[in-house]
Amino acid sequence: MLAFLLGLLKIIGIVLLALLVGLLMLVVLVLLVPIKYHAVGVLADDEKRANADITWLCKFIKLKIDYLFPEKPVISLKIMGFELFKDNDKTKKNVKVPKELKKIKKKNISSSKKIKKKKKEKYHPTINSDLLELSKAEKMNNEAVDRDDIIQEPDNNRLNDDVLETANNSFSENKIEKIMFKIQELYDKIIIVIDNINYYLDIWEQEDTQSLLKEAWGALKKIVISIKPKAYKLDCLFGFETPDTTGRVYGYYCMLLPWLGDNVNVEPDFEQKRINADGYVKGKILVLTVLINALHILFDKRLMPLINKLKNGGK
């Protein structure tokens, strides 16, 4: 019995060790094997399309994206050549509706039409002549009362000049007080804004902040260099509504030509308005490089105090 238990524990240990070794190997592969990407695009009058492929470990995992304007992009995921996922709206469009549901819809439409016709019918009530005579008499009485009020208004609306002056003075004083209150409130807000600006400028000029920003900028440059395309090509023919706009944009391109290199070819068209372009991008991403540089900044001791200072905001 004891030998059986020892053998069982031995088997369990071997299985757990194999799982641990497999997990470590998977982590090493993810960190050291680069993720490759390749994208192709065409922009023309009769065609607008783009294709992108993202692969890992000799196409062990492959993500493909196909886009043809004006349709929605088609996304597919394959592992070892087997398709696990494909998002395509064409399969959703060809859905048949049963005949019974069609009949029910027709009945609902006919019943809704009948209800609308009934609502459109108006009800015309009969008017009694006695009621009309009573309403006319009431109108005559109201007009007489209004005339009496108009005649008595000059007597009731006689106000003293002193009362009017005091009312105007109180109104002007209240208005001045409101204006002064608004000015004081605006002044306080300006003072708060100036204090906050001075607070953030002080943080910016501190040595820890400057050294941390330099290291973060260096790490960001390393990440960008590691993920930037290793090969690319772009051919573009463009033209705007007016030749001067086309020439101005082409002049900007000529200024950037030393940095763009021979892989970017742009030609102007001064006769008509159009944009035709095609090109490709190819590169790879090493997860280890991105992870090391990102963790170097995230676990820096100076980062959290800086974040806390920025959250306080001069309070």
WOLIN-V413469 format. One record per residue. RES is the residue in one small letter. PHI is phi in whole degrees, 0 to 359 (NA if undefined). PSI is psi in whole degrees, 0 to 359 (none if undefined). Layout:
# WOLIN-V413469
RES/PHI/PSI  RES/PHI/PSI
This chain:
# WOLIN-V413469
m/NA/317  l/294/322  a/295/324  f/295/316  l/296/319  l/296/320  g/295/321  l/294/317  l/296/324  k/297/317  i/295/317  i/298/319  g/297/318  i/296/318  v/296/315  l/296/321  l/295/320  a/295/320  l/296/319  l/295/317  v/296/318  g/297/320  l/295/318  l/296/319  m/296/322  l/295/319  v/296/318  v/296/319  l/295/318  v/296/323  l/281/325  l/260/332  v/274/122  p/287/155  i/266/121  k/263/143  y/225/148  h/212/125  a/228/141  v/229/138  g/219/147  v/225/129  l/233/108  a/218/176  d/293/324  d/256/359  e/207/132  k/222/106  r/214/161  a/208/141  n/227/140  a/220/136  d/235/131  i/236/119  t/234/158  w/214/138  l/58/61  c/55/48  k/63/26  f/297/320  i/238/130  k/225/125  l/247/125  k/238/136  i/232/122  d/240/132  y/225/127  l/230/114  f/294/136  p/261/16  e/284/166  k/281/154  p/293/148  v/253/123  i/244/131  s/224/147  l/233/128  k/234/142  i/232/120  m/56/36  g/85/350  f/267/129  e/279/118  l/262/332  f/210/139  k/209/121  d/256/108  n/220/124  d/282/349  k/294/328  t/289/336  k/280/338  k/283/325  n/274/64  v/251/121  k/276/140  v/261/129  p/298/155  k/294/326  e/296/320  l/294/325  k/296/318  k/297/319  i/296/321  k/296/319  k/297/319  k/297/318  n/296/322  i/294/317  s/294/319  s/294/322  s/293/326  k/294/319  k/297/319  i/297/320  k/296/321  k/297/320  k/295/323  k/292/330  k/288/337  e/291/133  k/258/149  y/259/123  h/252/100  p/284/153  t/278/141  i/253/126  n/277/140  s/290/326  d/297/320  l/296/323  l/297/317  e/296/320  l/295/319  s/295/323  k/295/319  a/297/320  e/297/321  k/297/319  m/297/317  n/297/318  n/296/320  e/297/321  a/295/319  v/296/320  d/296/322  r/296/318  d/298/320  d/295/321  i/296/321  i/294/325  q/274/352  e/298/318  p/301/329  d/284/323  n/280/335  n/264/16  r/279/111  l/246/152  n/284/145  d/295/327  d/295/321  v/296/318  l/297/318  e/295/318  t/296/321  a/296/316  n/294/320  n/296/317  s/295/323  f/295/316  s/294/322  e/294/318  n/297/320  k/295/318  i/296/320  e/296/320  k/295/319  i/296/317  m/295/322  f/295/319  k/295/320  i/296/318  q/296/319  e/296/318  l/295/321  y/297/317  d/297/320  k/294/320  i/297/319  i/298/319  i/296/318  v/297/317  i/296/319  d/296/319  n/295/319  i/298/315  n/297/324  y/296/313  y/290/328  l/294/322  d/296/319  i/296/320  w/296/325  e/275/356  q/290/150  e/294/319  d/298/320  t/294/316  q/296/317  s/293/322  l/294/319  l/294/323  k/296/316  e/294/321  a/295/321  w/295/320  g/295/319  a/294/321  l/296/321  k/296/320  k/297/320  i/295/316  v/295/319  i/296/324  s/287/333  i/255/355  k/291/155  p/297/139  k/275/337  a/213/139  y/203/157  k/207/135  l/217/125  d/241/126  c/222/137  l/235/118  f/227/157  g/200/141  f/251/183  e/297/321  t/244/144  p/296/329  d/294/323  t/295/318  t/299/316  g/295/323  r/295/315  v/295/321  y/294/327  g/295/321  y/298/319  y/298/318  c/296/326  m/293/326  l/270/359  l/300/322  p/298/329  w/274/331  l/282/325  g/83/189  d/279/352  n/282/347  v/248/117  n/239/115  v/238/130  e/233/137  p/270/154  d/235/106  f/275/358  e/262/326  q/217/161  k/269/118  r/192/161  i/220/113  n/238/128  a/210/150  d/207/148  g/185/180  y/214/160  v/223/136  k/218/135  g/190/188  k/211/156  i/236/122  l/264/114  v/296/326  l/297/316  t/296/316  v/296/318  l/292/318  i/296/313  n/291/324  a/292/317  l/292/330  h/299/325  i/275/319  l/294/327  f/261/16  d/288/138  k/292/338  r/275/351  l/286/311  m/295/317  p/300/324  l/294/319  i/296/319  n/296/321  k/296/319  l/291/327  k/291/322  n/296/320  g/63/44  g/76/19  k/285/none
